Amino acid sequence: MGKWDPIPPMWLEGRIYLEYLRLIRDPVFRGIDVPPGLGRPVILIPGFLAGDWTLRTPFSWLRRVGYRPRMAGVAFNVTYSEVMLRPLIDALQALHRRTGAMVSLVGHSRGGVLAKVLSHRKPELVEQVITLGSPLNDPFDVHPLTMAGVRAAHLYNVFRYGHPASVELRFLRDLAAPPRVPTTSIYSRSDGVVNWRACLRRDLNSIEVQGSHVGLALNPEVYRILSHLLPAPWRA
């Protein structure tokens, strides 16, 4: 686990409201100078302790600019990663069959970690992975308050499934493995939840933006990056 830098403080995550106001006033949100999506399929995966509802804004935007987005079908992202992957694989396969096209995965926070491993398991179905504030280098390098939530989730999973955290070893190996599809990590140095250094890896593309962790799903800089990456994935 990395050493958490106490700066920035978590209360700065309250910027999410200002970030949303910036987004709805930005031309990118209205689709100005945004290349048409041409029906390309995209799956959105929410973060830890979150659900599909947290990604409604990017979902609506993607649909409005011509993509074919799908929510991951996650009500509450708290169960073991291997358990979370099962419905995600089903959703990926279903969207691929329906559209006949490879699918882009956009994951916020833990959702990006899931997206990276999903692409490792099913690279033939995935066009690219784009993560927002996701600790792809060290999934446990997070704010102490968030880590307390991780420990509580672990106890919940042990009680519910009767298995220790060792069931996650395969998942962690696949996360650490070199990406099998183009993968871009979007991060912020003022992230109050995930240590921004944990979002960096030498084997993937990294793009810095300004803003909060929670607000990455509402950040106009992120939308501008998505508008360029989704039609033309970054490749090493």
C-alpha positions in Angstrom: 0.0 0.0 0.0 1.3 3.4 -0.9 1.7 6.2 1.7 -1.3 8.5 1.5 -0.4 12.2 1.2 -2.8 14.1 3.5 -3.1 16.9 0.9 -5.6 17.5 -0.6 -8.2 17.1 2.1 -11.2 15.1 1.4 -13.6 18.0 2.0 -12.5 19.4 -1.3 -14.6 16.7 -2.9 -17.4 19.1 -2.3 -16.3 20.8 -5.5 -18.5 18.4 -7.4 -21.3 20.9 -7.5 -19.2 23.6 -9.1 -17.8 21.0 -11.5 -21.4 20.1 -12.6 -22.2 23.8 -13.1 -19.1 24.2 -15.2 -20.0 21.1 -17.3 -23.6 22.2 -18.2 -22.3 25.6 -19.3 -19.5 24.1 -21.4 -19.9 23.7 -25.2 -18.7 20.1 -25.0 -21.8 19.2 -23.0 -24.0 20.5 -25.8 -22.0 18.5 -28.3 -20.3 21.4 -29.9 -17.2 20.2 -31.8 -17.7 16.7 -30.5 -17.3 14.0 -33.2 -20.4 11.9 -33.7 -20.5 8.7 -31.8 -21.9 6.8 -34.8 -23.6 4.2 -32.6 -20.4 2.9 -31.0 -21.2 0.9 -27.9 -19.9 2.0 -24.5 -20.4 0.4 -21.0 -20.2 2.7 -17.9 -19.0 1.1 -14.7 -19.5 3.0 -11.3 -17.1 3.3 -8.4 -16.9 1.8 -5.0 -20.0 2.1 -2.9 -21.8 3.6 -5.9 -24.3 2.5 -8.5 -25.4 3.2 -12.0 -27.2 6.3 -10.9 -23.9 8.1 -10.3 -23.1 7.9 -14.1 -26.4 9.1 -15.4 -25.0 12.4 -16.7 -22.2 10.9 -18.8 -24.7 8.2 -20.0 -27.2 10.9 -21.2 -24.3 12.8 -22.8 -23.0 9.8 -24.7 -26.4 9.0 -26.0 -27.0 12.6 -27.0 -23.8 12.8 -29.1 -24.5 9.5 -30.9 -23.0 6.6 -28.9 -24.9 3.6 -27.7 -24.1 3.6 -24.0 -25.2 0.9 -21.5 -25.1 1.0 -17.7 -23.2 -1.8 -16.0 -26.3 -2.9 -14.1 -24.6 -2.2 -10.7 -26.9 -1.1 -7.8 -24.2 -1.0 -5.1 -20.5 -1.6 -5.9 -19.4 -3.4 -2.8 -19.1 -7.1 -3.4 -15.9 -9.1 -4.3 -14.4 -8.1 -7.6 -14.8 -11.6 -9.0 -18.5 -11.5 -8.1 -18.9 -8.1 -9.7 -17.2 -9.4 -12.9 -19.9 -12.0 -13.7 -22.7 -9.7 -14.6 -20.2 -7.3 -16.3 -19.1 -10.1 -18.6 -22.7 -10.9 -19.4 -23.4 -7.2 -20.2 -20.3 -7.0 -22.4 -21.2 -10.1 -24.3 -24.8 -9.0 -24.8 -23.9 -5.5 -26.0 -21.3 -6.9 -28.4 -23.9 -9.4 -29.8 -26.5 -6.6 -30.2 -24.2 -4.1 -31.9 -21.7 -6.4 -33.7 -19.0 -4.0 -32.6 -16.2 -4.0 -30.0 -17.2 -2.2 -26.8 -15.4 0.7 -25.1 -15.4 0.5 -21.2 -15.4 3.7 -19.1 -15.0 3.1 -15.4 -15.0 5.5 -12.5 -12.7 4.8 -9.6 -13.2 1.1 -8.7 -15.2 0.8 -11.9 -12.0 1.4 -13.8 -10.3 -1.3 -12.0 -13.1 -3.7 -12.9 -13.0 -2.5 -16.5 -9.2 -3.2 -16.8 -9.7 -6.8 -15.6 -12.8 -7.2 -17.7 -10.8 -6.3 -20.7 -8.0 -8.7 -19.7 -10.6 -11.6 -19.5 -12.4 -10.6 -22.8 -10.0 -8.6 -24.9 -11.6 -9.8 -28.1 -14.8 -7.9 -27.2 -13.2 -4.7 -25.9 -12.2 -1.7 -28.1 -10.5 0.2 -25.2 -10.6 1.0 -21.5 -10.8 4.6 -20.1 -10.6 4.9 -16.4 -11.4 8.0 -14.2 -9.5 8.2 -11.0 -8.9 4.5 -10.8 -6.0 3.1 -8.7 -4.8 0.7 -11.4 -1.3 0.5 -10.0 -2.3 -0.1 -6.4 -6.1 -0.6 -5.7 -5.5 -0.1 -1.9 -3.7 3.3 -2.2 -6.7 5.3 -1.1 -7.7 7.8 1.6 -7.8 6.2 5.1 -11.6 6.9 5.3 -12.1 5.1 2.0 -9.8 2.3 3.3 -12.1 1.9 6.3 -15.0 1.3 3.9 -12.9 -1.3 2.0 -12.3 -3.2 5.3 -16.0 -3.0 6.1 -16.8 -4.3 2.6 -14.4 -7.2 3.2 -16.1 -8.2 6.4 -19.5 -8.0 4.6 -18.2 -10.3 1.8 -16.7 -12.8 4.2 -20.0 -13.0 6.0 -22.1 -13.2 2.8 -20.0 -15.5 0.7 -18.0 -17.4 3.4 -14.7 -16.8 1.5 -11.6 -14.9 2.6 -10.1 -12.1 0.5 -7.7 -14.7 -1.1 -10.4 -15.4 -3.7 -9.4 -12.0 -5.2 -5.8 -13.2 -6.0 -6.6 -14.0 -9.6 -8.3 -10.6 -10.0 -5.3 -8.8 -8.6 -2.9 -10.7 -11.0 -5.0 -9.8 -14.0 -5.1 -6.1 -12.8 -1.3 -6.0 -12.6 -0.8 -7.7 -16.0 0.1 -5.6 -19.0 -3.1 -4.3 -20.7 -4.4 -6.3 -23.6 -6.3 -3.4 -25.1 -5.6 0.3 -25.4 -6.0 1.7 -21.8 -6.1 5.3 -20.7 -6.0 6.5 -17.1 -7.5 10.0 -16.4 -6.5 11.3 -13.0 -6.3 14.4 -10.9 -3.5 15.5 -8.5 -6.2 17.1 -6.3 -8.1 13.8 -5.9 -9.3 13.5 -2.4 -10.1 9.8 -2.4 -7.5 7.9 -4.5 -3.8 8.7 -4.4 -3.2 10.1 -7.9 0.1 8.3 -8.1 -1.8 5.0 -7.9 -3.5 5.9 -11.2 -0.1 5.9 -13.1 1.5 2.9 -14.8 4.2 2.8 -17.4 2.3 0.4 -19.6 -0.7 2.6 -20.2 -1.6 6.2 -21.2 -2.2 8.7 -18.5 -3.9 12.1 -18.8 -4.1 14.7 -16.0 -7.1 16.9 -15.4 -8.0 19.4 -12.7 -10.8 18.5 -10.3 -12.2 16.2 -7.5 -12.4 12.5 -7.5 -16.1 12.2 -7.4 -16.4 15.0 -9.9 -14.4 13.2 -12.6 -17.8 11.9 -14.0 -18.9 15.5 -14.3 -15.7 17.2 -15.3 -15.8 19.0 -18.7 -12.1 18.3 -19.3 -12.9 14.6 -19.0 -15.8 14.9 -21.5 -13.5 16.7 -23.9 -10.9 13.8 -23.6 -13.7 11.2 -24.1 -14.9 13.0 -27.2 -11.4 12.4 -28.8 -10.5 9.0 -27.3 -13.8 7.1 -27.9 -13.6 7.5 -31.7 -9.8 6.8 -31.9 -8.4 4.8 -29.0 -4.9 5.6 -27.8 -2.4 3.0 -28.9 1.2 2.5 -27.7 
